Amino acid sequence: MTSPVRPADAGGERTEAVLSRLQLLVTRKLDGLLQGDYAGLLPGPGSEAGESREYRPGDDVRRMDWPVTARTTMPHVRRTVADRELETWLAVDLSASLDFGTGRWLKREVVIAATAALTHLTVRGGNRIGAVIGTGAETAPPAGRWRAAPPPPAGPGVLTRVPARSGRREAHALLRAVAHTPVRPGRSDLGALVDLLNRPPRRRGLAVVISDFLAPPQQWGRPLRKLRVRHDVLAIEVVDPRELELPDVGVLPVVDPETGELHEVQTADPRLRRRYAEAAAAQREAIATELRAAGAGHLRLRTDRDWLLDMVRFVAAQRHARTRGTTR
């Protein structure tokens, strides 16, 4: 059973020790299962021109080799040679809604664990990895037991950029930067965080967005589609089971961590639980639809499941799809 880091448990020395154990866990479980120095989580086709071959269903039509197609009267696509050096950028969402969890761990812990696995998968062979980290706007006064705190100001939140560098030491520094970033109350703009990956324009590579994607899809959908024009994009959605359905526990006081609003919910009402489940399913379907429209790979990690096993299965499925000539 995997156990991600709990950065809020203690001070810096304890956090460093837990991060070291997390790195060791990721290394032991991924090595031997996902070998290869240059195939990342979403291995791209490369950019250097290679030979042509006949078109197969699932091939990218943007790679059609029209001169060869005209000469042979059969559709052909141009193969490309994969770049040996990959640049990966992570957009790590640490908004207040991530500081929640009712499964084995918090959503924030799963975000940090996924970041550790990604750095391990992409840091080899001189590959570079960088990150932009986003959290809430400002620190708000704590709420009382039965009253909500004043709503924190809305805005883009606090955005931090970690430059892309190669080497395991730099990758560990990036992971520490993510683990030590405090979660601040207030709404953060996921679209602004994703858009940081578009500025300045970078060489083609891999872009990974890690979030619960609870922000409205119209806020982050367009920046994600813009990002997909130049890069392979992977979206890692972190979900808690209580975000999908409510248990029957009587009156349940709930607080929105981003606004401080307090509500009392009567979970004994079966109609309310049914409406909640239907609304949650519709929300997740809207997120999945927007990710498909953006052309992004979609990996869902839950706080009540083995996140590392889900990542291994996803990577294996992606590589199998690549060998069969399909992209997703």
Wavefront OBJ file of the C-alpha trace (Angstrom):
o trace
v 0.000 0.000 0.000
v 1.409 3.389 -0.978
v 1.558 6.305 1.435
v 2.150 9.803 0.061
v 3.778 12.645 1.920
v 1.985 14.527 4.680
v 3.733 17.898 4.595
v 1.616 19.487 7.303
v 2.459 16.877 9.933
v 5.621 18.484 11.243
v 8.512 20.794 10.481
v 11.086 20.924 7.749
v 13.284 18.005 8.835
v 10.341 15.619 9.090
v 9.023 16.787 5.726
v 12.401 16.114 4.123
v 12.477 12.621 5.638
v 8.987 11.830 4.355
v 9.870 13.171 0.915
v 12.926 10.914 0.831
v 10.779 7.873 1.668
v 8.295 8.898 -1.018
v 11.091 9.155 -3.593
v 12.343 5.712 -2.591
v 8.834 4.253 -2.862
v 8.309 5.725 -6.330
v 11.723 4.522 -7.517
v 11.210 0.962 -6.290
v 7.725 0.600 -7.717
v 8.270 2.293 -11.070
v 11.692 0.872 -11.937
v 11.207 -2.474 -13.638
v 7.610 -1.634 -14.528
v 8.141 1.508 -16.580
v 11.664 1.261 -17.906
v 13.140 3.555 -20.557
v 15.120 6.751 -20.272
v 13.314 8.698 -22.967
v 9.693 7.536 -22.924
v 7.819 9.805 -20.565
v 4.326 9.578 -19.182
v 2.902 10.633 -22.548
v 5.691 9.829 -25.032
v 5.491 12.275 -27.930
v 6.141 11.438 -31.592
v 9.097 13.845 -31.878
v 9.694 16.689 -34.317
v 12.485 15.584 -36.686
v 11.262 14.273 -40.053
v 11.765 10.573 -40.781
v 10.470 8.083 -43.331
v 6.928 7.803 -44.668
v 4.516 4.915 -44.250
v 0.934 4.167 -45.229
v -1.787 5.859 -43.221
v -3.524 3.775 -40.514
v -6.732 4.660 -38.664
v -5.831 6.729 -35.639
v -2.814 8.464 -37.216
v -2.560 12.237 -36.837
v -3.801 13.752 -40.116
v -1.544 16.755 -39.515
v 1.386 14.459 -40.355
v 0.093 13.518 -43.803
v 2.877 13.296 -46.402
v 1.054 14.826 -49.358
v 3.849 14.500 -51.989
v 4.167 10.741 -51.339
v 0.386 10.410 -51.213
v 0.113 12.057 -54.639
v 2.804 9.842 -56.181
v 1.473 6.554 -54.823
v -2.267 7.433 -54.768
v -2.288 5.900 -51.278
v -2.479 8.060 -48.144
v 0.869 8.222 -46.342
v 1.998 9.869 -43.120
v 5.449 11.165 -42.314
v 7.148 9.429 -39.411
v 9.100 11.570 -37.000
v 12.166 10.864 -34.926
v 11.669 11.388 -31.202
v 13.790 14.055 -29.572
v 16.320 12.624 -27.153
v 15.862 15.428 -24.687
v 12.417 16.131 -23.272
v 11.297 19.290 -21.504
v 8.422 18.764 -19.098
v 6.445 21.485 -17.348
v 4.025 20.878 -14.486
v 1.114 23.135 -13.533
v 0.459 22.174 -9.908
v -2.808 23.445 -8.431
v -2.672 23.765 -4.628
v -5.845 25.789 -4.158
v -7.781 25.471 -0.910
v -10.112 22.802 -2.312
v -7.104 20.433 -2.472
v -6.700 20.591 1.322
v -9.480 18.030 1.753
v -9.762 14.282 1.879
v -11.866 11.540 3.424
v -10.060 8.523 1.949
v -6.581 7.268 2.807
v -5.069 10.738 2.396
v -5.756 14.339 1.410
v -6.048 15.436 -2.195
v -3.021 17.688 -1.630
v -0.971 14.638 -0.646
v -1.962 12.837 -3.842
v -0.909 15.927 -5.841
v 2.547 15.862 -4.216
v 2.844 12.115 -4.737
v 1.908 12.434 -8.417
v 4.504 15.198 -8.774
v 7.144 12.874 -7.302
v 6.243 10.108 -9.762
v 6.333 12.512 -12.710
v 9.760 13.869 -11.787
v 11.070 10.298 -11.539
v 9.620 9.359 -14.938
v 10.920 12.409 -16.833
v 14.196 13.472 -15.199
v 16.455 10.860 -16.803
v 18.731 11.257 -19.824
v 19.297 15.001 -19.460
v 15.582 15.791 -19.600
v 14.536 19.077 -17.996
v 11.548 19.572 -15.718
v 10.024 22.773 -14.360
v 6.802 23.796 -12.674
v 4.357 26.576 -11.993
v 2.575 26.323 -8.644
v -0.678 28.067 -7.801
v -2.579 28.489 -4.551
v -5.234 30.790 -3.045
v -5.215 34.581 -2.978
v -4.469 35.500 0.636
v -4.555 34.147 4.164
v -8.029 34.611 5.662
v -8.957 34.739 9.360
v -10.001 31.321 10.725
v -13.664 30.470 10.963
v -15.404 29.863 14.255
v -17.053 26.577 15.116
v -20.470 27.503 13.795
v -19.748 30.561 11.690
v -17.925 31.060 8.464
v -14.974 33.359 7.943
v -15.395 36.381 5.642
v -14.985 35.290 2.022
v -11.357 35.754 0.905
v -10.770 37.968 -2.110
v -11.035 36.360 -5.528
v -8.194 36.624 -8.004
v -5.420 34.736 -9.737
v -3.961 33.696 -6.389
v -0.270 33.249 -5.640
v 1.612 31.833 -8.641
v 5.179 30.545 -8.316
v 7.479 29.499 -11.160
v 10.291 26.943 -10.764
v 12.649 27.073 -13.798
v 13.116 23.925 -15.873
v 16.463 22.285 -15.136
v 18.001 18.861 -15.637
v 19.421 16.548 -12.984
v 18.019 14.679 -10.034
v 19.127 17.317 -7.542
v 17.113 19.972 -9.364
v 14.148 17.606 -9.608
v 14.262 17.047 -5.854
v 14.395 20.807 -5.326
v 11.258 21.169 -7.449
v 9.479 18.528 -5.391
v 10.459 20.299 -2.169
v 9.130 23.585 -3.569
v 5.758 21.932 -4.213
v 5.659 20.181 -0.807
v 6.543 23.369 1.115
v 4.032 25.608 -0.697
v 1.359 26.573 1.855
v -2.288 26.182 0.870
v -3.920 29.617 1.171
v -7.670 30.281 1.377
v -9.377 32.021 -1.492
v -10.282 31.177 -5.030
v -7.416 30.688 -7.435
v -7.614 30.966 -11.203
v -6.736 27.596 -12.771
v -6.883 29.167 -16.223
v -4.205 31.707 -15.263
v -2.047 28.879 -13.886
v -2.335 26.862 -17.107
v -1.696 29.958 -19.191
v 1.686 30.394 -17.470
v 2.799 27.297 -19.399
v 2.101 29.186 -22.632
v 4.298 32.143 -21.693
v 6.951 32.413 -22.905
v 6.596 30.023 -25.895
v 8.789 26.945 -25.349
v 10.085 24.106 -27.473
v 7.709 21.218 -27.927
v 7.511 18.957 -24.915
v 5.178 17.571 -22.283
v 2.839 19.712 -20.181
v 1.085 18.199 -17.152
v -1.741 19.878 -15.227
v -2.435 18.445 -11.747
v -5.649 19.686 -10.152
v -9.110 18.689 -8.980
v -10.479 20.814 -11.873
v -13.341 22.124 -9.730
v -12.993 25.548 -11.334
v -15.537 26.158 -14.125
v -14.382 24.476 -17.377
v -14.826 27.733 -19.293
v -12.089 29.204 -17.078
v -9.356 26.689 -17.966
v -10.591 25.038 -21.179
v -9.297 27.629 -23.631
v -5.782 27.910 -22.083
v -5.581 24.106 -22.145
v -6.530 23.952 -25.843
v -3.950 26.619 -26.589
v -1.341 24.592 -24.725
v -2.209 21.454 -26.709
v -1.383 23.176 -30.027
v 2.331 22.976 -29.231
v 2.729 20.330 -26.512
v 1.557 16.891 -25.469
v -0.790 17.570 -22.560
v -1.695 15.328 -19.650
v -4.389 16.287 -17.134
v -4.246 14.536 -13.746
v -7.579 14.914 -11.955
v -7.545 14.304 -8.188
v -10.882 13.188 -6.740
v -12.176 12.365 -3.258
v -15.079 9.882 -2.891
v -17.146 12.403 -0.893
v -17.103 14.659 -3.951
v -19.002 11.972 -5.835
v -21.599 10.927 -3.263
v -22.735 11.784 0.260
v -22.980 9.259 3.107
v -26.017 9.061 5.368
v -24.617 10.673 8.555
v -27.456 13.009 9.553
v -26.870 16.767 9.699
v -23.447 17.508 8.260
v -21.874 20.996 8.548
v -19.677 21.692 5.520
v -17.427 24.670 4.789
v -16.234 25.802 1.378
v -12.458 26.160 1.915
v -12.162 28.677 -0.919
v -14.901 31.101 0.190
v -15.397 30.268 3.886
v -19.151 29.753 3.386
v -20.776 27.389 5.905
v -23.761 25.158 5.134
v -25.620 22.482 7.097
v -26.695 19.531 4.980
v -29.279 16.930 5.993
v -27.663 13.813 4.533
v -30.459 11.548 5.814
v -32.630 12.771 2.927
v -32.284 10.157 0.115
v -33.534 12.630 -2.497
v -30.805 15.095 -1.567
v -28.138 12.383 -1.765
v -29.471 11.316 -5.179
v -29.473 14.904 -6.498
v -25.955 15.390 -5.138
v -24.688 12.241 -6.883
v -26.354 13.256 -10.154
v -24.884 16.762 -9.986
v -21.444 15.368 -9.152
v -21.608 12.927 -12.066
v -22.639 15.745 -14.416
v -19.755 17.889 -13.145
v -17.183 15.138 -13.720
v -18.602 14.436 -17.170
v -18.291 18.145 -18.039
v -14.642 18.060 -16.911
v -13.936 14.930 -18.981
v -15.678 16.439 -22.023
v -13.606 19.626 -21.802
v -10.385 17.634 -21.472
v -11.288 15.532 -24.517
v -12.096 18.677 -26.481
v -8.655 20.040 -25.576
v -6.999 16.817 -26.767
v -5.414 16.157 -23.382
v -4.687 12.779 -21.850
v -6.853 12.232 -18.779
v -5.704 10.388 -15.666
v -7.975 10.299 -12.611
v -6.444 9.615 -9.193
v -8.618 9.027 -6.122
v -7.769 9.538 -2.477
v -9.205 6.121 -1.576
v -7.203 4.101 -4.128
v -3.604 3.150 -4.853
v -2.542 6.219 -6.859
v 0.748 4.660 -7.972
v -0.940 1.561 -9.389
v -3.386 3.771 -11.301
v -0.466 5.722 -12.777
v 1.317 2.526 -13.847
v -1.842 1.235 -15.540
v -2.329 4.539 -17.334
v 1.243 4.662 -18.664
v 1.050 1.018 -19.781
v -2.216 1.708 -21.622
v -0.729 4.783 -23.301
v 2.312 2.877 -24.512
v 0.134 0.033 -25.773
v -2.008 2.543 -27.677
v 1.118 4.068 -29.234
v 2.321 0.700 -30.507
v -1.084 0.014 -32.095
v -0.985 3.326 -33.998
v -3.587 5.182 -31.914
v -2.905 8.285 -29.901
v -5.461 8.091 -27.088
l 1 2 3 4 5 6 7 8 9 10 11 12 13 14 15 16 17 18 19 20 21 22 23 24 25 26 27 28 29 30 31 32 33 34 35 36 37 38 39 40 41 42 43 44 45 46 47 48 49 50 51 52 53 54 55 56 57 58 59 60 61 62 63 64 65 66 67 68 69 70 71 72 73 74 75 76 77 78 79 80 81 82 83 84 85 86 87 88 89 90 91 92 93 94 95 96 97 98 99 100 101 102 103 104 105 106 107 108 109 110 111 112 113 114 115 116 117 118 119 120 121 122 123 124 125 126 127 128 129 130 131 132 133 134 135 136 137 138 139 140 141 142 143 144 145 146 147 148 149 150 151 152 153 154 155 156 157 158 159 160 161 162 163 164 165 166 167 168 169 170 171 172 173 174 175 176 177 178 179 180 181 182 183 184 185 186 187 188 189 190 191 192 193 194 195 196 197 198 199 200 201 202 203 204 205 206 207 208 209 210 211 212 213 214 215 216 217 218 219 220 221 222 223 224 225 226 227 228 229 230 231 232 233 234 235 236 237 238 239 240 241 242 243 244 245 246 247 248 249 250 251 252 253 254 255 256 257 258 259 260 261 262 263 264 265 266 267 268 269 270 271 272 273 274 275 276 277 278 279 280 281 282 283 284 285 286 287 288 289 290 291 292 293 294 295 296 297 298 299 300 301 302 303 304 305 306 307 308 309 310 311 312 313 314 315 316 317 318 319 320 321 322 323 324 325 326 327 328
